[in-house]
């Protein structure tokens, strides 16, 4: 049964997957060599905001990403996985501001993300892996501001899980 998603961006099933409009085909994820799906953008797709307070928010799978997304957290973390997202424009601007919480944006290899902003008592990091971005993947800009939290951009393949700190090899220890 379709319901309006918690981000107010449009119909999602109870399981959180994007439901295509009546008569439209299902969205194509940004994975592999398939072109990136474009939503039939309407006024509601221009901007949206998420407000995790004393809790976390995670957006992953085929979720609808507006042209402008704000994430404002207090004592909570936000993970925005763009690898299989459905985009509404050719450029995505993500603005984050938080206190005592981390923000992580995950993109596929080959996608360059422009990261700007400032952190106080936290990290502002971006990793980049060479590769070819999925066809039609939008330009991504992250303006991240945080106090006592991190703002990170990670590059991972679709389906790849981030290694936990205790499983990562240190420079002094050979990888197993």
C-alpha positions as CSV (number, residue, x, y, z in Angstrom):
1,X,0.0,0.0,0.0
2,X,1.7,3.3,-1.1
3,X,2.1,6.0,1.5
4,X,3.8,9.4,1.5
5,X,7.4,8.8,2.6
6,X,8.8,10.4,5.8
7,X,10.8,12.7,3.7
8,X,7.6,14.0,2.1
9,X,9.0,13.3,-1.4
10,X,6.4,11.0,-2.7
11,X,4.9,7.6,-2.6
12,X,6.9,4.8,-1.1
13,X,5.7,1.4,-0.1
14,X,5.5,0.3,3.5
15,X,8.9,-1.3,3.0
16,X,10.4,2.0,1.9
17,X,10.9,1.2,-1.8
18,X,9.9,3.8,-4.4
19,X,6.6,3.1,-6.0
20,X,6.5,4.3,-9.7
21,X,3.7,6.6,-10.8
22,X,0.7,4.9,-12.4
23,X,1.6,3.8,-15.9
24,X,5.4,4.5,-15.4
25,X,8.1,1.9,-15.4
26,X,10.0,1.1,-12.2
27,X,13.0,3.4,-11.5
28,X,16.4,2.1,-12.6
29,X,19.0,2.3,-9.8
30,X,22.4,4.0,-10.3
31,X,24.2,0.7,-10.1
32,X,26.1,-1.1,-12.9
33,X,25.9,0.2,-16.4
34,X,22.2,1.1,-16.4
35,X,21.5,4.8,-16.7
36,X,20.5,6.7,-13.5
37,X,16.8,7.0,-13.1
38,X,15.3,10.4,-13.2
39,X,12.1,11.1,-11.3
40,X,9.3,13.0,-13.0
41,X,10.2,16.0,-11.0
42,X,7.5,18.1,-9.6
43,X,7.5,21.0,-7.2
44,X,7.8,18.7,-4.2
45,X,11.0,17.3,-5.6
46,X,13.0,20.6,-5.4
47,X,14.0,20.4,-1.8
48,X,13.4,18.4,1.4
49,X,14.9,18.1,4.9
50,X,15.6,15.4,7.5
51,X,15.7,16.2,11.2
52,X,17.1,13.3,13.3
53,X,17.1,14.3,16.9
54,X,18.3,11.8,19.5
55,X,18.1,9.2,16.8
56,X,19.6,8.1,13.5
57,X,18.3,8.3,9.9
58,X,19.5,6.1,7.0
59,X,18.4,6.5,3.4
60,X,19.5,3.7,1.1
61,X,18.3,1.6,-1.8
62,X,16.1,3.3,-4.5
63,X,15.1,6.4,-2.7
64,X,14.1,9.7,-4.3
65,X,16.8,12.4,-3.9
66,X,15.6,16.0,-4.4
67,X,17.8,18.8,-5.9
68,X,18.4,20.2,-2.5
69,X,18.5,18.1,0.7
70,X,19.0,19.4,4.2
71,X,20.0,17.2,7.1
72,X,19.9,18.8,10.5
73,X,20.8,16.5,13.4
74,X,21.2,16.8,17.1
75,X,22.6,13.7,19.0
76,X,21.9,11.6,15.9
77,X,23.7,10.2,12.8
78,X,22.6,10.4,9.2
79,X,23.7,8.0,6.4
80,X,22.7,9.0,2.9
81,X,23.5,6.2,0.4
82,X,23.3,7.6,-3.1
83,X,24.5,4.4,-4.9
84,X,21.0,3.2,-6.0
85,X,19.1,6.5,-5.6
86,X,16.6,8.0,-8.0
87,X,17.6,11.6,-8.8
88,X,15.3,14.5,-9.7
89,X,18.0,16.8,-11.2
90,X,21.5,16.9,-12.7
91,X,23.0,18.4,-9.5
92,X,22.4,17.5,-5.9
93,X,23.2,19.9,-3.1
94,X,23.2,18.3,0.4
95,X,23.5,20.8,3.3
96,X,24.2,19.3,6.7
97,X,24.4,20.9,10.1
98,X,24.7,19.0,13.3
99,X,25.8,18.8,16.9
100,X,27.0,15.5,18.4
101,X,26.3,13.5,15.3
102,X,27.9,12.2,12.2
103,X,26.9,12.5,8.5
104,X,28.1,10.0,5.9
105,X,27.3,10.3,2.2
106,X,28.0,7.2,0.2
107,X,28.6,7.3,-3.6
108,X,29.8,4.8,-6.2
109,X,33.4,4.9,-7.4
110,X,34.2,7.5,-10.0
111,X,31.8,10.1,-8.6
112,X,33.5,13.2,-7.5
113,X,31.8,15.0,-4.6
114,X,32.6,18.6,-3.9
115,X,32.9,18.7,-0.1
116,X,32.9,22.1,1.8
117,X,32.0,23.3,5.2
118,X,33.5,23.2,8.7
119,X,33.7,20.9,11.7
120,X,34.6,21.7,15.2
121,X,36.0,18.7,17.2
122,X,35.3,16.4,14.3
123,X,36.5,15.2,11.0
124,X,35.8,16.5,7.5
125,X,36.9,13.7,5.2
126,X,36.4,12.5,1.6
127,X,37.7,9.5,-0.1
128,X,37.7,9.0,-3.9
129,X,38.1,5.9,-5.9
130,X,38.9,6.1,-9.6
131,X,36.4,4.6,-11.9
132,X,33.6,5.5,-14.3
133,X,30.6,7.0,-12.6
134,X,27.2,5.5,-13.6
135,X,25.9,7.1,-16.8
136,X,23.9,10.2,-15.9
137,X,24.9,10.3,-12.2
138,X,24.5,13.9,-11.1
139,X,27.1,16.3,-9.7
140,X,27.0,16.1,-5.9
141,X,27.9,18.9,-3.5
142,X,28.0,18.5,0.2
143,X,28.1,21.5,2.5
144,X,28.7,20.0,5.9
145,X,28.9,21.8,9.2
146,X,29.3,20.0,12.5
147,X,30.3,20.4,16.1
148,X,31.4,17.3,17.9
149,X,30.7,15.1,14.8
150,X,32.1,14.0,11.5
151,X,31.1,14.8,7.9
152,X,32.4,12.0,5.6
153,X,32.0,11.1,1.9
154,X,32.7,7.5,1.1
155,X,33.1,5.7,-2.2
156,X,31.8,2.1,-2.2
157,X,30.5,-0.3,-4.9
158,X,26.8,-1.1,-4.9
159,X,26.4,-3.9,-2.3
160,X,29.9,-3.3,-0.8
161,X,29.8,-2.9,3.0
162,X,32.1,-0.5,4.8
163,X,34.8,-2.2,6.8
164,X,34.6,-1.8,10.5
165,X,37.5,-0.1,12.3
166,X,38.5,-3.3,14.0
167,X,38.6,-5.2,10.7
168,X,40.7,-2.6,8.8
169,X,44.4,-3.3,8.5
170,X,46.7,-0.7,9.9
171,X,49.8,0.4,8.0
172,X,52.0,-1.6,10.3
173,X,49.9,-4.8,10.0
174,X,49.7,-6.8,6.8
175,X,46.2,-7.3,5.4
176,X,44.8,-10.8,6.0
